[in-house]
Amino acid sequence: MTLSTDDQLAIQDLYARYNHAIDSGNGDAWARTFTPDGTFASGANTFAGTEQLTNFAKGFASRMKARHWTNNLVIEAADGGAKGTCYLMLLRLTPGEQPPAAVMTTALYTDRLVKTADGWRFTNRSVTADA
């Protein structure tokens, strides 16, 4: 199985929409980047389903101002959809901090994706911090 160019571009768009939604505090839009039963795992915490995902994203935005910067995306066809990995650099945007943006952490996202009637969505996303 291979992914079409259109599928690859749609998945890249999904990654961007994910970052914009969580950074702006739009928990509803962030949760929509997942399937209704999708999961997000970070460290010992796992959030499953639309309600938990929405609440996580809203809570994240209320705790900090940040920018998710992802790069080196690798997308591959997989049984039932696709798998993806990319690097994350999380930048803290705190007023008065010098320099204005500081690296909070770096990490690796590991993803499973499916194509739904509404487009590509994450079924599972896990983030593993580098340190």
Stockholm file with secondary structure:
# STOCKHOLM 1.0

chainA/1-131         MTLSTDDQLAIQDLYARYNHAIDSGNGDAWARTFTPDGTFASGANTFAGTEQLTNFAKGFASRMKARHWTNNLVIEAADGGAKGTCYLMLLRLTPGEQPPAAVMTTALYTDRLVKTADGWRFTNRSVTADA
#=GR chainA/1-131 SS CCCCHHHHHHHHHHHHHHHHHHHHTCHHHHHTTEEEEEEEEETTEEEEHHHHHHHHHHHHHHHCCEEEEEEEEEEEEETTEEEEEEEEEEEEECTTCSSSEEEEEEEEEEEEEEEETTEEEEEEEEEEECC
#=GC SS_cons         CCCCHHHHHHHHHHHHHHHHHHHHTCHHHHHTTEEEEEEEEETTEEEEHHHHHHHHHHHHHHHCCEEEEEEEEEEEEETTEEEEEEEEEEEEECTTCSSSEEEEEEEEEEEEEEEETTEEEEEEEEEEECC
//
